[in-house]
Amino acid sequence: MHDITDLEGRGIPGVGVASTEFIEAAAAQAESLGFDAAMVFVQHPIQDRTDDEMRELAEAAYVEIVARVSQG
């Protein structure tokens, strides 16, 4: 969240990507920073996924990520 806030503050569009486990944490962090960052959430967990499974998650989220980064 800090990275996206920093990028946006410098005029560089950004989108945070996290797993669904962190939806509430992202909302709390956004509130504490006073910045509502564009976020895309993928299925949790991700830590034990294979490279191929991670590619599938990324491909599934790609359109939403591009749409959100283009909204700014």
Summary of the structure (lengths in Angstrom):
residues: 72
radius of gyration: 12.8
end to end distance: 16.3
largest distance: 36.3
contacts: 173
relative contact order: 0.21
helix: 60%
strand: 11%
